[in-house]
Each structure stands twice: as C-alpha cells, then as structure tokens.
C-alpha cells in the first residue's frame, strides 16, 4: 500500500469517526432539547388561555405532579418486575434446546400483547379488584415479551467459539454466563428493557379506568368534559415521559455495551 493510499484510508476512517461522534452527540442532547422545547411551548400556550374553574382544578402543579408520580411509580415498578421475571426466564430458556418448550413459554408471554391493553386491565379488575396492584399485573403481562425474547436472542447470538474457549480455560458454566455471555448480550437485553419501559408508559394511561391513578386521569377527564387544554396537557406530558425514559435507556445501552462492539 502506498503512502498516499494509507493517508486516504486514514482520512476516510477519521471522517467516519467524526460522523459517528456527531451522531452520538446529537443522540445524547437532541432528545432532551426537544423535550424541553415542547414543555416550554406547552407552558406558554397554557399561559395564554383563560382557564375556567374546572380546568384550573387539574392544570395546577400539585395535581400534575401527583399524577406524574403515580404514572412513574406504575412504570418503574412494573419494569422492575418484568426484568426480575423475564431475564432469568430468558437465561433458562437459552439452556433448554426444545422448540416445544420455547413455543409454550412464548405463547404464554404473548398473551398480554395479543390482548388489547384496556381489555386486559378491565378483565383483571372484573375477576380481581380495582387499584394499583391490578394495573401492575396488567403492565407486567403486556411488557414481559420484549425482555424475554431479547434475553434469549442476545444469549443465542454469543459466538459459541468464545464460550468453548472459556470452558477450555477451566471456567465453570456460571462463570461463562456471568463473564462472557451476559456482558456480550447486554446491549440486546437492554434494548428489550427499553421497549418494555416505553410500553409501560403508554399502557399506564389506561390504569385510570380501574382507579389506579396516573396521567390517564387527565386525558380521560379532558375528553369527558371536553376540556382540550387538560387533554392536550396530559397527552404531551405522557409523551415527554416516554421520550425521556427511552433516552435514558438509550444512554444506559451505550454505557453498558462492551468495548469493541
């Protein structure tokens, strides 16, 4: 290879690296900027309106913060339960080479997503009770599939030569799993958790129908009472929460990714 060709190749790699750097910089700051701009625009728009007494009961900081906290609590607790259940189940499935077992487990996990979210939550409320716990069960059932599937796929995609080499070095199965397989599968697993989190944010809005709170209260009240500022505020805040959680999960995905991948 000539000196000029080497320089051209180095320039090409440098340009590609700079483009990746700019992409990741925009990825890190672009979403927060959009969220802040949207929320400021919403605040400015509300400040220009003459709100009536019914709207003022909802569009105040105390009510909004309370509903947001309820929404976040549902989302975070449900996602934590999904992670505790789905990741070990995915690891166990990766050790079982039976298509029948895989089909049965994924068929059960798919029940939540194949059923409309509002129908699932209301059905649980009919056969059980109203409140936070029922909404939590519905969210877990609706969000467990992506994490379970991604955990299995992530572990299956690990190069078998790496695991064989680790065993040849005397590593035990649990050591191979903890030090080789899981670190390499982390990006795929976190991508599943990211999807589950966004699912939980959206589905948590239907928790209002079973008296579990959340920002769905604002959306439903605004729709029933035809108070569009209330409806739009609830929808925008939910969307911003979903974008924020997706952004944070994306950062975690980048940080947890093993070097070289």
Backbone as CSV, one residue per row, in Angstrom:
resi,resn,N_x,N_y,N_z,CA_x,CA_y,CA_z,C_x,C_y,C_z
1,UNK,0.851,-1.195,0.000,0.000,0.000,0.000,0.887,1.246,0.000
2,UNK,0.596,2.172,-0.891,1.401,3.391,-0.996,1.115,4.318,0.173
3,UNK,2.018,5.316,0.324,1.847,6.282,1.412,0.570,7.080,1.212
4,UNK,0.294,7.462,-0.069,-0.901,8.238,-0.356,-2.156,7.434,-0.045
5,UNK,-2.145,6.143,-0.401,-3.302,5.292,-0.111,-3.525,5.172,1.381
6,UNK,-2.432,5.051,2.139,-2.553,4.968,3.601,-3.168,6.242,4.167
7,UNK,-2.716,7.397,3.614,-3.273,8.661,4.086,-4.767,8.764,3.760
8,UNK,-5.134,8.324,2.537,-6.548,8.359,2.151,-7.382,7.478,3.057
9,UNK,-6.842,6.288,3.380,-7.566,5.373,4.258,-7.723,5.972,5.649
10,UNK,-6.654,6.574,6.165,-6.719,7.198,7.497,-7.715,8.344,7.495
11,UNK,-7.729,9.121,6.395,-8.687,10.225,6.295,-10.116,9.720,6.289
12,UNK,-10.335,8.623,5.548,-11.682,8.045,5.475,-12.142,7.569,6.841
13,UNK,-11.248,6.881,7.568,-11.612,6.413,8.910,-11.845,7.585,9.848
14,UNK,-11.026,8.632,9.711,-11.204,9.809,10.558,-12.530,10.490,10.296
15,UNK,-12.918,10.588,9.025,-14.207,11.197,8.677,-15.356,10.382,9.232
16,UNK,-15.271,9.045,9.080,-16.332,8.174,9.612,-16.431,8.300,11.121
17,UNK,-15.263,8.381,11.780,-15.263,8.518,13.240,-15.899,9.826,13.672
18,UNK,-15.577,10.910,12.944,-16.179,12.207,13.275,-17.682,12.185,13.080
19,UNK,-18.137,11.528,12.013,-19.578,11.428,11.787,-20.259,10.670,12.906
20,UNK,-19.627,9.550,13.344,-20.203,8.789,14.460,-20.233,9.635,15.719
21,UNK,-19.146,10.411,15.935,-19.110,11.268,17.119,-20.211,12.306,17.100
22,UNK,-20.426,12.924,15.923,-21.501,13.906,15.817,-22.858,13.259,16.014
23,UNK,-23.008,12.024,15.488,-24.293,11.325,15.645,-24.585,11.050,17.115
24,UNK,-23.577,10.544,17.836,-23.806,10.223,19.241,-23.993,11.487,20.076
25,UNK,-23.306,12.584,19.690,-23.506,13.838,20.411,-24.932,14.331,20.227
26,UNK,-25.435,14.274,18.991,-26.817,14.687,18.744,-27.785,13.745,19.461
27,UNK,-27.434,12.449,19.457,-28.295,11.469,20.122,-28.398,11.762,21.611
28,UNK,-27.317,12.223,22.211,-27.307,12.467,23.651,-28.030,13.756,24.024
29,UNK,-27.947,14.778,23.189,-28.525,16.069,23.560,-29.784,16.414,22.776
30,UNK,-30.002,15.747,21.652,-31.143,16.101,20.803,-32.477,15.875,21.476
31,UNK,-32.653,14.677,22.070,-33.931,14.351,22.703,-34.249,15.267,23.887
32,UNK,-33.307,15.510,24.818,-33.631,16.437,25.917,-33.998,17.835,25.423
33,UNK,-33.328,18.293,24.391,-33.647,19.624,23.864,-35.069,19.650,23.328
34,UNK,-35.445,18.616,22.584,-36.811,18.545,22.047,-37.831,18.517,23.174
35,UNK,-37.558,17.732,24.219,-38.494,17.623,25.348,-38.666,18.974,26.040
36,UNK,-37.560,19.657,26.298,-37.628,20.968,26.960,-38.391,21.970,26.108
37,UNK,-38.125,21.969,24.810,-38.817,22.904,23.919,-40.316,22.631,23.914
38,UNK,-40.699,21.360,23.848,-42.120,21.001,23.820,-42.807,21.419,25.122
39,UNK,-42.162,21.148,26.268,-42.770,21.509,27.550,-42.872,23.027,27.718
40,UNK,-41.857,23.760,27.270,-41.923,25.221,27.346,-43.026,25.766,26.437
41,UNK,-43.162,25.152,25.262,-44.228,25.580,24.351,-45.600,25.307,24.960
42,UNK,-45.725,24.144,25.624,-46.991,23.815,26.287,-47.285,24.823,27.394
43,UNK,-46.284,25.146,28.207,-46.475,26.101,29.306,-46.867,27.477,28.761
44,UNK,-46.187,27.908,27.695,-46.517,29.208,27.100,-47.942,29.219,26.562
45,UNK,-48.335,28.124,25.911,-49.684,28.056,25.344,-50.742,28.116,26.445
46,UNK,-50.525,27.378,27.536,-51.481,27.384,28.640,-51.559,28.764,29.294
47,UNK,-50.423,29.446,29.364,-50.423,30.773,29.995,-51.197,31.809,29.183
48,UNK,-51.418,31.532,27.897,-52.174,32.480,27.064,-53.678,32.238,27.116
49,UNK,-54.093,31.127,27.771,-55.517,30.778,27.798,-56.187,31.314,29.055
50,UNK,-57.460,31.561,28.932,-58.274,31.931,30.094,-58.951,30.655,30.599
51,UNK,-58.322,30.001,31.545,-58.811,28.707,32.029,-59.991,28.898,32.962
52,UNK,-60.995,28.020,32.821,-62.141,28.100,33.732,-61.846,27.337,35.014
53,UNK,-62.804,27.327,35.940,-62.584,26.721,37.259,-62.346,25.221,37.167
54,UNK,-63.019,24.556,36.235,-62.837,23.100,36.085,-61.427,22.801,35.600
55,UNK,-60.945,23.554,34.642,-59.597,23.336,34.122,-58.536,23.646,35.168
56,UNK,-58.780,24.680,35.981,-57.799,25.049,36.996,-57.660,23.996,38.084
57,UNK,-58.702,23.187,38.296,-58.600,22.108,39.288,-57.581,21.050,38.859
58,UNK,-57.376,20.936,37.552,-56.458,19.933,37.013,-55.119,20.533,36.625
59,UNK,-55.154,21.695,36.011,-53.936,22.301,35.490,-53.275,23.156,36.564
60,UNK,-52.807,22.463,37.601,-52.016,23.122,38.641,-50.889,22.163,39.030
61,UNK,-49.848,22.715,39.640,-48.640,21.928,39.882,-48.891,20.752,40.820
62,UNK,-49.682,20.927,41.863,-49.918,19.850,42.820,-50.564,18.642,42.147
63,UNK,-51.631,18.900,41.408,-52.338,17.805,40.736,-51.446,17.146,39.685
64,UNK,-50.752,17.952,38.897,-49.919,17.417,37.827,-48.764,16.584,38.367
65,UNK,-48.117,17.067,39.418,-47.002,16.315,39.997,-47.479,15.014,40.634
66,UNK,-48.644,15.051,41.266,-49.183,13.833,41.885,-49.484,12.761,40.831
67,UNK,-50.141,13.189,39.739,-50.452,12.241,38.661,-49.171,11.722,37.981
68,UNK,-48.201,12.594,37.821,-46.939,12.174,37.198,-46.215,11.172,38.072
69,UNK,-46.197,11.413,39.384,-45.559,10.469,40.309,-46.250,9.112,40.250
70,UNK,-47.585,9.094,40.227,-48.313,7.827,40.126,-47.971,7.099,38.833
71,UNK,-47.869,7.846,37.762,-47.558,7.250,36.458,-46.153,6.652,36.470
72,UNK,-45.201,7.397,37.003,-43.828,6.909,37.065,-43.701,5.706,37.992
73,UNK,-44.439,5.718,39.090,-44.379,4.584,40.017,-44.882,3.322,39.340
74,UNK,-45.996,3.420,38.621,-46.500,2.269,37.880,-45.471,1.769,36.879
75,UNK,-44.880,2.688,36.135,-43.937,2.324,35.083,-42.685,1.672,35.643
76,UNK,-42.089,2.285,36.655,-40.821,1.797,37.192,-41.001,0.456,37.903
77,UNK,-42.040,0.340,38.738,-42.258,-0.908,39.471,-42.576,-2.045,38.499
78,UNK,-43.427,-1.791,37.519,-43.765,-2.834,36.539,-42.531,-3.259,35.750
79,UNK,-41.701,-2.305,35.342,-40.493,-2.635,34.572,-39.505,-3.424,35.413
80,UNK,-39.392,-3.082,36.705,-38.500,-3.836,37.585,-38.973,-5.281,37.735
81,UNK,-40.269,-5.478,37.885,-40.809,-6.836,37.995,-40.581,-7.605,36.699
82,UNK,-40.778,-6.926,35.561,-40.534,-7.569,34.259,-39.086,-8.029,34.156
83,UNK,-38.144,-7.168,34.565,-36.733,-7.533,34.491,-36.422,-8.730,35.386
84,UNK,-36.967,-8.730,36.602,-36.709,-9.823,37.547,-37.277,-11.145,37.038
85,UNK,-38.411,-11.085,36.348,-39.037,-12.316,35.850,-38.476,-12.753,34.497
86,UNK,-38.332,-11.810,33.571,-38.045,-12.166,32.187,-36.581,-12.519,31.945
87,UNK,-35.649,-11.811,32.586,-34.232,-12.084,32.320,-33.829,-13.481,32.801
88,UNK,-34.143,-13.887,34.046,-33.834,-15.272,34.432,-34.561,-16.309,33.564
89,UNK,-35.819,-16.000,33.189,-36.548,-16.941,32.326,-35.866,-17.071,30.967
90,UNK,-35.388,-15.943,30.401,-34.675,-15.989,29.134,-33.374,-16.771,29.242
91,UNK,-32.660,-16.612,30.368,-31.426,-17.367,30.586,-31.737,-18.865,30.662
92,UNK,-32.803,-19.203,31.389,-33.183,-20.621,31.496,-33.566,-21.196,30.133
93,UNK,-34.298,-20.422,29.347,-34.692,-20.906,28.015,-33.487,-21.102,27.109
94,UNK,-32.449,-20.277,27.278,-31.262,-20.427,26.433,-30.534,-21.739,26.712
95,UNK,-30.813,-22.343,27.866,-30.202,-23.627,28.225,-31.083,-24.805,27.827
96,UNK,-32.293,-24.529,27.405,-33.233,-25.590,27.019,-33.363,-25.573,25.498
97,UNK,-32.975,-26.648,24.856,-32.992,-26.706,23.395,-34.211,-27.491,22.918
98,UNK,-35.358,-27.061,23.366,-36.610,-27.715,22.987,-37.535,-26.678,22.368
99,UNK,-37.868,-26.867,21.110,-38.754,-25.917,20.438,-40.143,-25.904,21.069
100,UNK,-40.581,-27.060,21.560,-41.901,-27.140,22.176,-41.958,-26.281,23.433
101,UNK,-40.916,-26.370,24.259,-40.871,-25.560,25.485,-40.817,-24.080,25.138
102,UNK,-40.001,-23.714,24.173,-39.916,-22.315,23.750,-41.267,-21.811,23.254
103,UNK,-41.942,-22.640,22.466,-43.241,-22.229,21.914,-44.264,-22.017,23.030
104,UNK,-44.259,-22.898,24.025,-45.222,-22.783,25.135,-44.948,-21.511,25.938
105,UNK,-43.678,-21.279,26.284,-43.326,-20.117,27.110,-43.631,-18.819,26.371
106,UNK,-43.246,-18.749,25.099,-43.501,-17.517,24.344,-44.986,-17.346,24.047
107,UNK,-45.713,-18.434,23.926,-47.158,-18.332,23.752,-47.826,-17.721,24.970
108,UNK,-47.373,-18.136,26.166,-47.915,-17.566,27.402,-47.518,-16.098,27.530
109,UNK,-46.238,-15.787,27.223,-45.766,-14.404,27.344,-46.437,-13.483,26.344
110,UNK,-46.909,-14.039,25.234,-47.522,-13.226,24.184,-48.990,-12.917,24.455
111,UNK,-49.571,-13.555,25.483,-50.989,-13.328,25.776,-51.262,-11.865,26.078
112,UNK,-50.354,-11.246,26.868,-50.565,-9.854,27.256,-50.596,-8.923,26.064
113,UNK,-49.647,-9.087,25.124,-49.591,-8.180,23.984,-50.647,-8.488,22.934
114,UNK,-51.097,-9.731,22.882,-52.123,-10.069,21.884,-53.510,-9.608,22.317
115,UNK,-53.654,-9.234,23.588,-54.921,-8.726,24.107,-54.859,-7.204,24.185
116,UNK,-55.887,-6.494,23.744,-55.876,-5.026,23.885,-55.632,-4.617,25.332
117,UNK,-54.792,-3.599,25.521,-54.365,-3.218,26.864,-55.536,-2.889,27.776
118,UNK,-56.473,-2.089,27.278,-57.604,-1.703,28.115,-58.478,-2.902,28.437
119,UNK,-58.620,-3.828,27.486,-59.408,-5.030,27.740,-58.760,-5.911,28.792
120,UNK,-57.423,-6.042,28.723,-56.707,-6.858,29.701,-56.841,-6.281,31.103
121,UNK,-56.648,-4.970,31.235,-56.710,-4.327,32.559,-58.120,-4.432,33.145
122,UNK,-59.130,-4.163,32.333,-60.508,-4.215,32.837,-60.911,-5.640,33.166
123,UNK,-60.455,-6.609,32.371,-60.749,-8.014,32.678,-60.146,-8.413,34.018
124,UNK,-58.911,-7.997,34.264,-58.286,-8.283,35.558,-59.055,-7.624,36.694
125,UNK,-59.533,-6.408,36.465,-60.300,-5.707,37.504,-61.615,-6.426,37.791
126,UNK,-62.245,-6.999,36.756,-63.522,-7.702,36.946,-63.332,-8.957,37.782
127,UNK,-62.279,-9.733,37.467,-62.074,-11.001,38.172,-61.300,-10.831,39.470
128,UNK,-60.721,-9.663,39.693,-59.908,-9.467,40.888,-60.428,-8.276,41.684
129,UNK,-59.842,-7.109,41.490,-60.262,-5.911,42.220,-59.724,-4.689,41.486
130,UNK,-60.035,-3.524,42.011,-59.527,-2.285,41.439,-58.239,-1.872,42.150
131,UNK,-57.463,-0.999,41.506,-56.333,-0.410,42.202,-54.985,-0.661,41.562
132,UNK,-53.957,-0.242,42.289,-52.578,-0.241,41.808,-52.088,-1.644,41.454
133,UNK,-52.368,-2.628,42.308,-51.845,-3.976,42.089,-52.361,-4.586,40.788
134,UNK,-53.633,-4.361,40.501,-54.209,-4.915,39.270,-53.576,-4.267,38.045
135,UNK,-53.418,-2.951,38.089,-52.761,-2.257,36.979,-51.338,-2.763,36.789
136,UNK,-50.665,-3.065,37.893,-49.297,-3.568,37.837,-49.247,-4.909,37.120
137,UNK,-50.172,-5.799,37.447,-50.224,-7.115,36.789,-50.453,-6.942,35.288
138,UNK,-51.355,-6.040,34.926,-51.618,-5.796,33.511,-50.396,-5.266,32.779
139,UNK,-49.676,-4.345,33.393,-48.476,-3.793,32.774,-47.393,-4.851,32.609
140,UNK,-47.223,-5.686,33.617,-46.214,-6.750,33.531,-46.570,-7.725,32.417
141,UNK,-47.828,-8.131,32.367,-48.256,-9.062,31.322,-48.067,-8.466,29.932
142,UNK,-48.278,-7.166,29.802,-48.184,-6.521,28.494,-46.737,-6.289,28.072
143,UNK,-45.808,-6.191,29.031,-44.441,-5.757,28.717,-43.390,-6.844,28.842
144,UNK,-43.754,-8.044,29.235,-42.752,-9.060,29.529,-42.134,-9.669,28.275
145,UNK,-42.875,-9.717,27.172,-42.404,-10.407,25.969,-41.114,-9.820,25.400
146,UNK,-40.976,-8.498,25.216,-39.730,-7.981,24.617,-38.482,-8.339,25.412
147,UNK,-38.569,-8.290,26.735,-37.395,-8.590,27.559,-37.063,-10.077,27.491
148,UNK,-38.075,-10.922,27.555,-37.865,-12.364,27.473,-37.245,-12.742,26.128
149,UNK,-37.812,-12.211,25.059,-37.317,-12.529,23.721,-35.897,-12.014,23.509
150,UNK,-35.630,-10.779,23.922,-34.303,-10.206,23.709,-33.236,-10.889,24.549
151,UNK,-33.597,-11.320,25.754,-32.631,-12.048,26.575,-32.229,-13.347,25.896
152,UNK,-33.213,-14.085,25.387,-32.916,-15.350,24.703,-32.098,-15.113,23.439
153,UNK,-32.520,-14.149,22.638,-31.823,-13.865,21.377,-30.400,-13.370,21.645
154,UNK,-30.245,-12.497,22.634,-28.919,-11.976,22.945,-27.950,-13.075,23.355
155,UNK,-28.416,-14.018,24.161,-27.553,-15.125,24.592,-27.276,-16.092,23.445
156,UNK,-28.263,-16.308,22.584,-28.065,-17.210,21.453,-27.089,-16.646,20.427
157,UNK,-26.963,-15.328,20.363,-26.082,-14.705,19.381,-24.622,-14.651,19.825
158,UNK,-24.341,-15.028,21.055,-22.952,-15.059,21.513,-22.206,-16.145,20.744
159,UNK,-21.041,-15.808,20.244,-20.237,-16.744,19.454,-19.904,-17.980,20.290
160,UNK,-20.277,-19.143,19.781,-20.024,-20.394,20.516,-18.534,-20.649,20.692
161,UNK,-17.697,-20.138,19.785,-16.243,-20.330,19.932,-15.730,-19.656,21.203
162,UNK,-16.341,-18.515,21.569,-15.919,-17.823,22.790,-16.267,-18.638,24.031
163,UNK,-17.466,-19.179,24.059,-17.864,-19.966,25.230,-17.067,-21.265,25.321
164,UNK,-16.789,-21.871,24.180,-15.979,-23.091,24.191,-14.575,-22.791,24.678
165,UNK,-14.010,-21.661,24.247,-12.672,-21.287,24.699,-12.658,-21.030,26.204
166,UNK,-13.716,-20.401,26.693,-13.794,-20.131,28.134,-13.873,-21.425,28.925
167,UNK,-14.664,-22.356,28.430,-14.733,-23.659,29.121,-13.398,-24.385,29.055
168,UNK,-12.717,-24.251,27.917,-11.404,-24.884,27.785,-10.383,-24.308,28.741
169,UNK,-10.584,-23.066,29.151,-9.688,-22.440,30.122,-10.031,-22.827,31.554
170,UNK,-11.077,-23.631,31.717,-11.432,-24.106,33.049,-12.531,-23.319,33.728
171,UNK,-13.192,-22.410,33.013,-14.270,-21.632,33.611,-15.511,-22.502,33.777
172,UNK,-16.201,-22.323,34.887,-17.433,-23.059,35.157,-18.597,-22.429,34.391
173,UNK,-19.703,-23.190,34.231,-20.848,-22.653,33.467,-21.341,-21.306,33.963
174,UNK,-21.434,-21.127,35.299,-21.896,-19.843,35.827,-20.893,-18.728,35.537
175,UNK,-19.598,-19.062,35.547,-18.589,-18.063,35.217,-18.672,-17.666,33.745
176,UNK,-18.897,-18.653,32.896,-19.048,-18.359,31.459,-20.250,-17.460,31.234
177,UNK,-21.347,-17.756,31.937,-22.555,-16.953,31.798,-22.320,-15.527,32.282
178,UNK,-21.725,-15.379,33.470,-21.580,-14.066,34.088,-20.485,-13.224,33.433
179,UNK,-19.404,-13.855,32.965,-18.252,-13.098,32.481,-18.157,-13.027,30.961
180,UNK,-18.834,-13.914,30.266,-18.742,-13.933,28.802,-20.099,-13.649,28.157
181,UNK,-21.088,-14.481,28.448,-22.353,-14.429,27.714,-23.169,-13.180,28.049
182,UNK,-23.405,-12.943,29.340,-24.238,-11.796,29.712,-23.626,-10.454,29.291
183,UNK,-22.314,-10.221,29.505,-21.756,-8.944,29.027,-21.931,-8.734,27.525
184,UNK,-21.809,-9.801,26.733,-21.975,-9.665,25.287,-23.444,-9.511,24.889
185,UNK,-24.340,-10.053,25.716,-25.772,-9.982,25.410,-26.432,-8.734,25.983
186,UNK,-25.708,-7.984,26.813,-26.283,-6.820,27.491,-26.947,-5.829,26.534
187,UNK,-26.318,-5.452,25.402,-26.981,-4.473,24.522,-28.354,-4.926,24.043
188,UNK,-28.486,-6.207,23.714,-29.773,-6.726,23.239,-30.776,-6.775,24.380
189,UNK,-30.332,-7.178,25.565,-31.229,-7.257,26.724,-31.729,-5.863,27.104
190,UNK,-30.821,-4.892,27.135,-31.210,-3.523,27.490,-32.168,-2.947,26.450
191,UNK,-31.976,-3.324,25.184,-32.913,-2.880,24.148,-34.317,-3.414,24.424
192,UNK,-34.410,-4.652,24.924,-35.715,-5.198,25.302,-36.311,-4.463,26.481
193,UNK,-35.477,-4.145,27.479,-35.960,-3.376,28.634,-36.415,-1.984,28.209
194,UNK,-35.705,-1.422,27.259,-36.067,-0.101,26.744,-37.456,-0.127,26.116
195,UNK,-37.705,-1.164,25.339,-39.031,-1.323,24.725,-40.105,-1.520,25.785
196,UNK,-39.803,-2.340,26.794,-40.772,-2.602,27.859,-41.104,-1.334,28.632
197,UNK,-40.103,-0.503,28.893,-40.337,0.748,29.610,-41.289,1.661,28.842
198,UNK,-41.049,1.785,27.543,-41.918,2.641,26.729,-43.330,2.071,26.675
199,UNK,-43.442,0.741,26.564,-44.759,0.100,26.610,-45.475,0.446,27.909
200,UNK,-44.747,0.357,29.029,-45.355,0.608,30.339,-45.865,2.041,30.450
201,UNK,-45.090,2.995,29.928,-45.520,4.399,29.994,-46.844,4.579,29.256
202,UNK,-46.952,3.984,28.075,-48.173,4.137,27.291,-49.359,3.420,27.903
203,UNK,-49.143,2.162,28.313,-50.256,1.356,28.829,-50.706,1.854,30.201
204,UNK,-49.810,2.496,30.952,-50.185,3.008,32.278,-51.285,4.051,32.197
205,UNK,-51.517,4.640,31.038,-52.591,5.622,30.914,-53.968,5.002,31.101
206,UNK,-54.105,3.689,30.814,-55.412,3.039,30.979,-55.652,2.638,32.425
207,UNK,-54.647,2.824,33.295,-54.834,2.494,34.712,-55.914,3.347,35.354
208,UNK,-56.203,4.484,34.764,-57.244,5.356,35.316,-58.613,4.681,35.335
209,UNK,-58.850,3.737,34.422,-60.157,3.073,34.345,-60.394,2.113,35.509
210,UNK,-59.338,1.761,36.243,-59.517,0.869,37.396,-59.036,1.558,38.679
211,UNK,-59.082,2.890,38.671,-58.796,3.677,39.866,-57.354,3.489,40.362
212,UNK,-56.416,3.410,39.405,-55.010,3.267,39.771,-54.226,4.555,39.555
213,UNK,-54.899,5.628,39.164,-54.241,6.924,39.027,-53.431,7.037,37.753
214,UNK,-52.484,7.958,37.776,-51.644,8.197,36.618,-52.161,9.344,35.767
215,UNK,-51.411,9.662,34.742,-51.770,10.770,33.864,-52.957,10.449,32.972
216,UNK,-53.363,9.201,32.951,-54.586,8.856,32.236,-55.797,9.574,32.800
217,UNK,-55.756,9.939,34.094,-56.849,10.705,34.695,-57.069,12.023,33.949
218,UNK,-55.978,12.699,33.636,-56.088,13.983,32.941,-56.641,13.790,31.531
219,UNK,-56.150,12.777,30.852,-56.588,12.547,29.469,-58.072,12.208,29.422
220,UNK,-58.502,11.307,30.298,-59.910,10.901,30.303,-60.814,12.044,30.747
221,UNK,-60.409,12.769,31.797,-61.217,13.904,32.253,-61.328,14.982,31.187
222,UNK,-60.226,15.265,30.528,-60.272,16.258,29.466,-61.166,15.840,28.318
223,UNK,-61.175,14.538,28.033,-62.023,14.039,26.953,-63.493,14.055,27.353
224,UNK,-63.790,13.604,28.575,-65.185,13.545,29.022,-65.793,14.931,29.160
225,UNK,-65.005,15.847,29.702,-65.513,17.195,29.961,-65.287,18.150,28.789
226,UNK,-64.667,17.629,27.729,-64.351,18.446,26.549,-63.521,19.668,26.921
227,UNK,-62.551,19.435,27.778,-61.599,20.477,28.164,-60.279,20.145,27.454
228,UNK,-60.100,20.725,26.268,-58.960,20.364,25.433,-57.616,20.739,26.048
229,UNK,-57.468,21.834,26.784,-56.179,22.087,27.442,-55.770,20.971,28.404
230,UNK,-56.756,20.414,29.143,-56.462,19.313,30.064,-56.048,18.069,29.287
231,UNK,-56.796,17.749,28.247,-56.498,16.578,27.421,-55.121,16.695,26.776
232,UNK,-54.837,17.828,26.171,-53.558,18.013,25.479,-52.399,18.000,26.462
233,UNK,-52.583,18.604,27.629,-51.512,18.605,28.628,-51.179,17.192,29.079
234,UNK,-52.198,16.401,29.376,-51.952,15.017,29.783,-51.240,14.226,28.705
235,UNK,-51.674,14.379,27.451,-51.063,13.630,26.348,-49.615,14.058,26.119
236,UNK,-49.351,15.369,26.195,-47.994,15.860,25.967,-47.054,15.407,27.083
237,UNK,-47.511,15.458,28.325,-46.656,15.049,29.442,-46.339,13.555,29.358
238,UNK,-47.323,12.733,29.014,-47.074,11.304,28.841,-46.052,11.067,27.735
239,UNK,-46.205,11.771,26.632,-45.262,11.618,25.516,-43.852,12.026,25.934
240,UNK,-43.736,13.110,26.685,-42.423,13.557,27.133,-41.793,12.571,28.112
241,UNK,-42.606,11.958,28.973,-42.084,10.933,29.878,-41.565,9.743,29.081
242,UNK,-42.320,9.320,28.073,-41.889,8.192,27.237,-40.580,8.517,26.524
243,UNK,-40.465,9.728,25.984,-39.232,10.128,25.307,-38.053,10.191,26.278
244,UNK,-38.301,10.702,27.489,-37.238,10.797,28.484,-36.739,9.426,28.890
245,UNK,-37.655,8.503,29.155,-37.269,7.155,29.557,-36.546,6.439,28.419
246,UNK,-37.036,6.608,27.209,-36.357,5.995,26.056,-34.943,6.560,25.898
247,UNK,-34.779,7.866,26.122,-33.455,8.493,26.028,-32.517,7.968,27.111
248,UNK,-33.007,7.877,28.345,-32.176,7.369,29.439,-31.785,5.908,29.201
249,UNK,-32.741,5.119,28.713,-32.429,3.715,28.414,-31.421,3.610,27.273
250,UNK,-31.522,4.516,26.300,-30.539,4.523,25.221,-29.141,4.840,25.722
251,UNK,-29.021,5.794,26.655,-27.725,6.100,27.245,-27.185,4.902,28.016
252,UNK,-28.063,4.226,28.769,-27.633,3.038,29.512,-27.164,1.952,28.554
253,UNK,-27.861,1.818,27.433,-27.476,0.822,26.430,-26.076,1.107,25.889
254,UNK,-25.772,2.382,25.629,-24.444,2.756,25.131,-23.369,2.547,26.192
255,UNK,-23.684,2.897,27.443,-22.694,2.792,28.509,-22.395,1.342,28.881
256,UNK,-23.385,0.473,28.825,-23.214,-0.916,29.214,-22.673,-1.783,28.087
257,UNK,-22.644,-1.232,26.883,-22.148,-2.023,25.747,-20.659,-2.302,25.923
258,UNK,-20.226,-3.550,25.808,-18.795,-3.857,25.939,-17.965,-3.118,24.900
259,UNK,-16.766,-2.716,25.264,-15.901,-2.008,24.344,-15.568,-2.899,23.148
260,UNK,-15.591,-2.291,21.990,-15.272,-3.032,20.773,-16.480,-3.469,20.003
261,UNK,-17.699,-3.384,20.625,-18.917,-3.771,19.923,-19.515,-2.558,19.242
